[in-house]
Amino acid sequence: MSSRTVTGRTAFHGALLTSAWTLGSRVLGFVRDALMVASFGMSAELGAFNVAWIVPNLFRKLFGEGAVGAAIQPALARARQEGGPERAGRLYMRFHGLLALALAVAVAAGEAVIWIWRARLGDGAPATALALRYASILLPYALPICLTALAAAPQNLSGRFLFPALAPLLLNVVWIGCLLAVAGFPGADGGHAGAAEGALLCFGVLAGGVLQWLLQVPGLRASGYPLLPRFLPGDGEVRRTLRSFLPALAGLAAVQINMALDQGLVWILVGPEANTYAYLANRLLQLPLALIGISAATGALPLFARLAAEGRRPELAAALQRAAESALILIVAAAAGLYAVAEPTIRVLFEHGRFEQGDSALLAGTLRAYLWCLPAATVGGLLTRVRQASGDYAGPAKVAFASVPVNLVLDLLLLPRLGVPGAGYATAAALTVQALLLAGGLGRLGLGPPLRLGRLPRLLAPGAAAGAAAAATVAALGGAADHLPGLAAGIAAGVTAATAATVWLLPEEFRELLAGLRRRAAAG
């Protein structure tokens, strides 16, 4: 079995590589979303697609962004430490088989529920009926995307991040190709997509999931892990991993469950068309969250797993603190800059075709509300992973479940009063509660606090500088900020100000970042 020693440098390289490919994926994602709203508009058809996408997308985010890795990576690290590569390979093969079987049963059960629901609806509730039709096509996507995430875990543990990082980009390429094909569909109304085109798009997304799964084969082979599952009961290590899996899933689920809950409640309390505002705001939110929060956690998890498996608690605590402080600097700067340029960004990206000027203002308000989620979601993701790497799966799961009713109650209070932006404020409050509870449990694991309070003003200063510079530039440019050159100028001003503040107030952290970038460039 081919493997590489996972070090702090490997973790940084993994985070950087994941960020780079994620950036490409998110850029394509924005192209995809612009095509979606230009073709469908803020219509009931697009709202139905977004509702149908909630469950398979929830699987994609939960499994693809950490739950599988949080369960299997520490177990594989222990197995390799205690019994060598062969034992780790057997564990992976058996876990692969059991997960594939469980997913197949879950998808079959979900299809049965959708079929019964559609039969009972009959000709009533056309918007719900359309959403269920789309859901029946999209639900099987959960199977290949979850197995893609499982295949990523041993690759990341072996220091290979390329093929897992490419998977989201591949989906967006397929999705955009389907949208371009749909635009020329003969049944389209005046060139705009409708219900039939939405169904074709669903089939294209499903095909993209299968391609993402097949893409992982070269990386698995290079890492020396078996490609085929084994549908047999496992040994004690497999059972222990399975017992860790559901708590790991729950522990990482809060961000995605809360956002999925927002979309469902917006559909019910505000209207089917309003659901698209929550969806697009979440999509824009995912760019900084994926580039910084998820990439930092993905890169750090193999290091956390190795240090925990070897019992090196002081080094684990130091690794957590470095990761949390670095991620906080970047995520606050990104959030503040995007807050300042929210409306110009939306005008440039989406104000085409059937997406109108009034839609931009509402979507900008919704995005600004959701941006308050980013610091807690980023630091909370690292806290969840370090606790799970240390063997504490129940604690993060309990904390995650505690945050969901907070979000639900606030949604019910705020949505009727504030409209769609109320969902963003509700999720931000729930995730802040979750992060605070996660940090409170570190002492029992022999780990110190992730952030030093005395350093917070300096850690937040680059974000304040980025927001102020970007806002001042947008104000000075006026209407010119609503075009790509003006938007680029606002973003450049924010980046420059954040960089200058970091050099001035955090010179050591800035030097470490530059050194890491040089090492990554030298490594190819």
N, C-alpha and C positions, 0 to 999 in steps of 0.2 A: 504494500500500500504506500503510495507516494504521498508524503506530507511535508510541511514546512513548520518550523518552530514559530509559534505565534508570540510575538513580542509587542511592546508598545509601538515600535516602528511599523510592524505589520498592521496593527490596529489602525494607525494613522493612514497608512497606504490604502487599507480597505475602505476607510471612511471617505478618503479623497477620490478613489476610483468609483465608489458607489455614487458619490456626489456628482462626479463628472458625467457619468452615463445617465444618472437621474435627471441632470439638467437637460440633456438632449431629449430624454423622454418627456419632460414637462414642457419643453418648447413645442414638441410635436403634439402634446396634449392640449396646449392652447390653440394650436392650429385646428385640431380636431373639434374642440369646443366652439371655436368661431364658425366652423363649417356646420356644426349642429344647429346653433341658433340662427345662422343665416338661412339654413334650409327649412327648419321646422318653425322658427320664431318662438316666442314665449307662449306656446300653444298647449292644448290639452294632450296632444300626441307626444310632445316632448316631455311633458309632465308625467305621462303614463310610462314612458321609457325610463325616466329617472326613478320612479317608484319601483318598477320591475327590476332595476339594476341594484336596488338597495341590498338585497340578500346576497347575490353572487359577489357584489362589490365588497360587502362586509366580510365574506370569506376571503376575498383577495387581500384585503387590508390586514385582517387578523392573522391569517396564515402567512401571507407573503411579506408582512412587515414585522414578524417577530415571534409569533406564538409557537410555531414549529421549532424555530431555532432555539428559543428559550427553553424548550423541553428537551430537545434531542442533543443540542451541542454540549451542555454540561454532562449528559449521560455518555455521549461518545468520548468526551475527554477523559472521564473516569474509566471507561472500558479500555481505552487505549493505554492509560496510565497503569491499570492493574493487570490487563491480559494481553496487551499488544494489539497490532492492527487487525489480526484475524477476529478477535473478540469484538472489536468495534464494527467490523464488517458484518458479522452475524447479527449484532444488535440492530444495525441500520436495515438490513434485509428483512428482518422479522417485523420491525416497526413499520416499514414500508407496506408490507402485506396487510397488516391489521388496519392501518390508516386507510388504505385504498378500499378495503372491504367496508369499513364503517362509512366512508364517504358515499360509496355506491348505494348503500342501504338508505342513508339520509336523503340523497337526491331522489331515489325512487319514492320514498315516503312523501317528500315535498311535492313531487309531481302528482301524486294521488290526491293530496290536499287541494292543490290548484284545480285539478279536474273536477272534484266534488264541488268546490266553490263556484267554478264557472257554470256547472250544471244547475246549481241552485239559483244563480243570478238570472238565468234565462235571458230575456231581452232587456232587462232593467239595468240601470246604472252603467251606461255605455263607457264612461271613463274608467271605472273599476274593471269592467270586462276587458277593455283593451290592455290595461296594466297586467291583468292576469294572463292574457294571451302572450304578451311579451315575456312575462316571468316564466312561463312554461318552456320557452325556448332558451332563456338565459340561465336558468337554474343549473343545468348540467355543467356550466362553466366552473362551478365550484370544485369539481373533481380534478381537472387538469391543473388548475391554478394552485390548489393545495399540495398536489404532488410536486409541482414546480418548486414550491417553497421548501418542501422536504428535501428535494435534491440540492437546494442551495445550502442547507445546513452543513453537510460534510465538506462541501467545497469551501465555504467560508472558514471552517475550522482548520482546513488544510492550507489556508492562506490564499485561496483562489476566489476572487470576487467578480471576475469578468462576466461569465455567462449568467449568473443570477442578476447582475446589474443590467444586462442587456434585455432581459425578459420584458420589463414594462415598455421599453422602447419598441420592441417588436410588436406588442399589442397595438400601440398607437399607429404604427405603420399600416397594419392590417385594417384598423378602424378607419383611418383616413382614406385608404383605398376603397373601402366599402361605401363611405360617404360620397366619394367622387362618382362611384358607379350609380348610387341612388339618385344623385342629382339629375342623371339622364334617364331615369326610369320612365317608361311611357305613360304610366298612370299618374305621374306627378301633376299637381294642380298648378299650372303656370310656372313650372320649374321648381315649385316648393314641395317638400316631402310631406307625406301623410301617413296613414296607418299602415298601408301595405309596404311602404318604404321602410318604416320602422321595424317591421317584421324581418325584412331582408337584412337590415343592419344587425338585428339580434343574432341571426345565423352567422354573420361575419365575425362578430365578437366571439362567439363560441368557437369558431375555427381558429381565431387568434389564440385562444387559450390552449388548444392542442399544440399549436406551433411553439408556444412558450415552454411547454413541457418537453417537447422533443429537443429544444435548444440546449437543455441541461445535460444531455447524454455525453458530449465530449468532456465537459468538466468533471462529471462523475467518473468517467473512465480514467482521466488523468489523475484524479485523487485516489484511485485504486479501490473505490467502493463498488459493490455489486449493482448492476443495472436493474435486475429483475427482483420483484418482491418475493417473499416466501410466506405463503398463507398457512402457517403452522403456529401453534401456541409457542410463546417465547419462554425464556428462562426467567430467573428472578430479576435480572437487569431490565428485561423488556417490560415486565409487569411494573417495576418501579418507575420506569420511564412513562408508561401509560398512566400511572397514578399521578405523575407530575403534569401530564399533558393538559387535562381539563383545567386545573388551577392556573397553569401558565396561560392558557387561552383566556380565561376570565381576567387574569391580572393585566393583560395587555389590551383588553377589550373596551375599556371605558371610553377612550377617545372616539373609537369608531361606533360603538353602540350609541353614545350620546349624539353623535352627528346623524346617525341613521334615524334615531328617535326624533331629532329635529325635523328631518325631511318628512317623516310620516305625520307628525303633528301639524306641520305647516300645510300639508295636503288637506288635512281634516279641518283645521281651525281657520285657515286663511283662504285656501282655494287650490284646485289642481294646478293652475298656471303658476301660482306663487311658489310651488315646490321647486321650480327651476332656478329661482333666485338663490334659495338655500343650497342647491346643488352646485351652481356656478361659483358661489362664494367659497364653498368647501374645496372646489377644484383649485381656485386661486390660492387658498390657504395651504394646500398640499405642496405647493412649490417650495416655500421656505421650510416647511415641516419635513419634507422628504430630503431636500438638499442638506439640511443641517441636523434636524432632530433625529430622523430615522437613519440617516447615513452615519451619524456619530454613534448611535446605539448599535447599528450593524457592525461597524468597525470595532467597537469596544467589546462586544459580547464574547468573541473568542478569547480575548485577553482575560476578561472577567472569569470565564469558565475555567481557563487554565490555572489562574492564580487561586481560585477557590478550590479546585481539585487538588492542588498542591499544598493547601492550607496556609498560604502566604497572605495573611490578613492585612498587615501594615501596607504591603505593596498594593493590595486590592483597594484599600481605602484611598491611597494616594492616586491610583489610576482613576477612581471614580471622581475625586475632587478635580483633577486636571480636566477630565472629559466634561464635567458639569460646568466648570467655569468657562472653558473655551466655547462650549455650545451656547451658553447663555449670552456671551458677548456677541456672537454671530446672530443668534435668533432675535435678540432685541433690536439690533441694528436693522435686520431685514424687516421685522415687523413695523418699526417706526418709519422706515423709508417707504414701505408699501402703503402704510396709512396715509402718508403725505401725498403719494401719487396715485391713490386708489381710483379716482374718477378718470384722470387721463389714461391710465392703464386700461380701464374698461372700455373707454371710447375707442382706443386704438385697436384693441383685441376683438371687440364684439359688435361695435356699432356699424353693422353691415346687414344688408338683406332685410330680414323681417325683425331685427333687433333695433328698437327705436331709441331716441334721445332720452325719453322719460324712463326707459328701462335702465339706462346707465346710472341715473341718480339713485334709484332704489337699490340696485345691485352694489353700488359703492357704499351706501350706508350699511348694507348687510355685511359686506366684506370687512368694513372697519370694526363692526361688532365682533366678528369672528377672530380678528387679529389678536384680540386680548387672550385668546386661547394658547398662543404659541409658546410663551415662556414656560407655563406649567406643563404643557404637553411634552416639550422637549426634555426638561429636567425630570419630569415624571417618568418618561420612557427609560432614561438611564437608571433611575432608582428602581424601577420594576425589574430591569434586567440584572442589576447587581444583586438584588435580593433573591431572584430566581437562580442565578448562578451559584449563590451561597446555599441553595437548597430550601429556601423559604418560598414555597409556592402558595401556601394558604394565605399568608399575610397580604400580598398584592391582590389576590382574588377577592378577599373580604373588602379591601379598600375600594376596588373597582366597583363591586356591587353597591357599596355605600354611596358612591358618587352618582349612580344612575337615578335614584329617587330625587336627589337634589336637582338634577337637570330636569326631570319630569315636572316637579312642582313649579320650578321657575318658568319652564315653558308654558305651563297652563296659566301662570300669572302674567307673563310678559307678552306672549303672542297676541292676545286680544287687544292689548294696550299699545304695543310698539310695532306690531306687524312682524314681518320676517326678521328684522334685526334683533328682535327679542330672543330668538333662538340662539344667536351668537353670544349674547350676554349670558344666557342661561348655561351654555356649554362652558364658557370661560370660568364662571363661578364654580361649576362642578369639578372641572379639572384642577383648579387651584386647591380646592378641598382635598382632592385625591393626592396631589403632590405633597401637601403638608403632612397628610397622614402617612404617606410612604416614607418621608424623611424621618418622621417620628419613630419608626421601627428599626432604624439602622443600628442604634446602640445595642440592641439585643443580639446582633450578629457580629459585634466587635468592630463595627465600622463607625467612623466619625461622620460629622455633617458634610453634605456634598458641597456646601457653599459657606465661605467665611463671611459673616455679616459685615465685618469691618471693610471688606473689599467690595461690597455691593455698589457703592457710589461709583467707583472706578470701572467696575464691570458693566454698569448701565450707561456710563458716559458716552461711549461710541454710538449707542443707539439714539441718545438724545441729540447728539451732533448730526447724525444721519437724518433724523426726522426734521430738524430745524433747517438744515441746508436744502433738503429736497423741497420742503414746503415753501421756502423763500424763493427758490428757483421757479417753481410752478407759478407762484403769484407774480413774479416779475415777467414771466413769459406770457401770461394771460391766455388767450385763445390758442396761441402757438403750442402750448403744452399738450393740446389734444391731438397732436400729430406726432409721428414717430421720432423725428429729430428733437422736438421739444421734450417728449417723454424721456428720451435717452439722456438729454441734458440734465433733467431732474434726477434721474437715477445716478448719473455720474457724479453730480454734486453730493448726493447722499453717501456714495461709496468713498469719495475723496475725504469728506468730513469724518466719517467713521474711521478710516485708516489713519488720518492725522491724530485723532483723539486716542487711538490705540497706541500709536508710536509714542505719544507724549505721556500718557498715563500708565500704559502697560507695556513698557519696552521689552521686558523679558518674554512675555507671551508672544509679542510680535516677532521677536527673533526666533522663537521656537517654531512658529508657523512658517516663517520663511525657510528655516532649515529643513522642515518637513517637506515643503514643496520642492526644495532642491534635491533632497534624497529621492523623492518620487520621480523627478525628471531624470536623475541619473540612473534610476532603476528601469527607465524606459516606459 
